[in-house]
C-alpha cells in the first residue's frame, strides 16, 4: 500500500510539472484543460497520426478492445488480415472479408489505413510455398503470380490505403548472409527473383494506386542491434532506387525493442533523419518494448527496473519521430499485452505494449500522452 500511495504521488507530481512546462496558449490549444486527451487527439496537434496494429477478428465482438482502437488511434494496420495467406488462402480465390471489415471500421472512425504487407517471406499461402518447393511453380511463374497479387490487392484497396508496406524485411541481419547490395541472400523472394524484384514491386504497386504512399518496412534499421550496417545497406539501396526513379515514398522503421539490449535513441533519431533527408517520409510502424515477465498470462516484469525502462524506451521511440519532421505516423504493434505476438515468439518475455493483459493503460501509455502533450502545437508534419 505504501508503495502504491507513493507511486500515485509521483504521478500527480509529474503531471503538475508537465503542466507548468506548457505555455498557456499551447495548454489551451491541446485541450489539457479537460477535453480530448486520447493519443489520437494529442497527436493531431502536431499532424502526427498515432496508430495500432489490429486483430480484425476482435473488432465489434470485444467491446473494450474496440473502444480503445476507435478512441485512441488515428491510423490502423491489419496485423494479419492483409497478408497474402489471409487474402488468397486458395489459389485464385480471394477472401477480403476481414480486411474489408477493418477498412470500413477505419472509415467510420476517421482513421487512415496502413496496408501490411505485399511482399514478405512469411505468411505466404501454402499453395504458393508448396508449388515453389516441388517445382510446379517456376521462378518465371512466381514473378507473374507476385505481380498479379500486388496488382490485385492494391487495386482492391485503391483509394482506401494511406501507406502500404510494399516490401517487408528483405535486408540481411547481422546473423544472416548479405549479398553485396545488403539484401538477404536467403530471403525467399531475393533467392528466387533477384534484387531487381524490389523496385518492380514498388512500380507495380504505384501503377495500381498512384496516390498511396509506398514504404519499405524493416526492423533493426536504426542501429537497434548495436551496429549501423543494416541502416547503411537500406539507405544505399533506397537511394539507388530513388535515383532510378522507382516510386518509393518512405521507410517504415518497425521499432521492436527489448529492454535487455538498451537503446541508442540518438542513433535512431539520426538514422530516421538521414532517411528524411533523402526526401523520404518515415513512419514508426510496429513499436513495442518487451521485457522478461513472470508468465505469459499475467506478464508482470520480473526486473523491477523494467517498469521504468519500458515506458522510457517507448518515449524515446516517440520523441525521435516527433523530432524528425518527415515522420508521419507512430504505430504500436498491437493494442494490449494479452494479444501481442511477443510471448509466443520470445520465451519468457512480454509486457511490450501500452495496455496490460486486462486492457488497462500502463505507464507507457501516460508517458506517450505526456510526450504528445508537450509537443503539441509543433505543426511540422506533411501527413501525406
Ligand atoms: O490463423 C491461424 C489460426 O487459424 C490458427 O488457429 C492459429 C493457431 O496458432 O494460428 C493462426 O495463425 C497465426 C497468425 O499470427 C494469426 O493469428 C500464426 O500462427 C502466427 O504465427 C501469426 O503470427 C503473426 C506473425 O507476424 C507471423 O510472422 C503475428 O500475429 C504478427 O503480429 C506478426 O507480425 C510481424 C509483422 O507482420 C512484420 N514484422 C514483424 C512482426 C512480428 O513478428
Boltz pocket constraint, residues with backbone or C-beta under 6 A from the ligand:
constraints:
  - pocket:
      binder: B
      contacts: [[A, 79], [A, 80], [A, 122], [A, 123], [A, 168], [A, 254], [A, 286], [A, 341]]
      max_distance: 6.0
